[in-house]
Amino acid sequence: MINVAILGAGIGGQHLAALEQLGDPFRVAAVVDQDAARIESIRGGSEFSALTDVQTVLDDPTIDLVDVCLPPHLHVPTTLAALAAGKHVVCEKPLATSMHDVQRIAEAVQTSGKHVFPVFQYRWGPSLAQLRHLQREGLTGAVQTAALETHWSRGADYYAVPWRGTWAGERGGAVLGHAIHNHDLVTHIAGEIAWVSAMTATRVNPIETEDCAAICFGMTSGALCTSNITLGAASDETRLRIVFENLTATSGSEPYAPGKHPWTFVARDTAMQSAIDTAVARAPLEPTGFEGFFAEVGKAIRSEPNSAVTLQDGAASVGLVTAIYHAARTGERVGLPIERDHPMYEGWQP
């Protein structure tokens, strides 16, 4: 059994629901939040301990996994403290807000011998399982181009939380807090990114950070991908369209779990459509979102074959955000990976 302590009862409520749905090998032993009433609001029929002090779970030898669901500026210090206490760590996005801090976490992982799992739950869902199956079967061919849309609505009520919309608290805007999952998906499907060009703007809300962006990615494969982001849409919609050599894959508009609802997979050569449809029908089933994410975390902790999100995946995500902000501020095309001599290696905060 893997005993879990969830830190933060906001997004932590969704983590709790997924862990309880999965059951074995997980047991949620504690939820920690400064607001005890907030903890009770997500309890349901659960029997975990409600705590207000993070140190309590760090000192508890029975806790195996610390699930960090706190505001972004607390992610690095809490992850480091949990590793020092001998715990595995799940960390909500962003894992860190500088490559320097990613390196600190990597060194702590090496010292502790424990895992760190950055949260990228968008990777899981029936449609994404079908797409991966098509890739494994050799039916897609290489990615030629992809277009990502993160068109969500955020207003005054969202930014009423004091740390949101600020560089000190949220550490970034729509690029960091909203589109980061779609950007992980494009690398998950299309491979590594070689360079980035980007523009960002604050057009929707009176905040410090950006709420609109237009980004171009050049993949190491030669594919070209774009990402269009706004927090001023009429509703929350996420859309992905990926053009492969042999087919075009198009998602629905589900904002928070793109793989949950059906995608279309349309052959370029109509003679291939039957083989594509047959492969889609035979794709393995998998849970969606956080359930899929935590299922793979459990396998990794038990040293079983897995496809869990890795620290390297988290590092690549932080590197990409660094490159986007650098490109937007300088107008330059920025290469990846981010090396130690990069001017934003220590962070992108203004």
Secondary structure, DSSP 8 states (H G I E B T S, - for coil): -EEEEEE-SSTHHHHHHHHHHH-TTEEEEEEE-S-HHHHHHHHTT---EEES-HHHHHT-TT--EEEE-S-GGGHHHHHHHHHHTT-EEEE-S-S-SSHHHHHHHHHHHHHH---EEE--GGG-SHHHHHHHHHHHTT-S-SEEEEEEEEEEE--TTGGGSTTTT-TTTTSSSHHHHTSHHHHHHHHHHH--EEEEEEEEE--SSS-SS-SEEEEEEEETTS-EEEEEEESEEEEEEEEEEEEESSEEEE----SS-TTTS--EEEESSGGGHHHHHHHHHTS-----HHHHHHHHHHHHHTT-S-----HHHHHHHHHHHHHHHHHHHH---EESS--TTSTTTT----
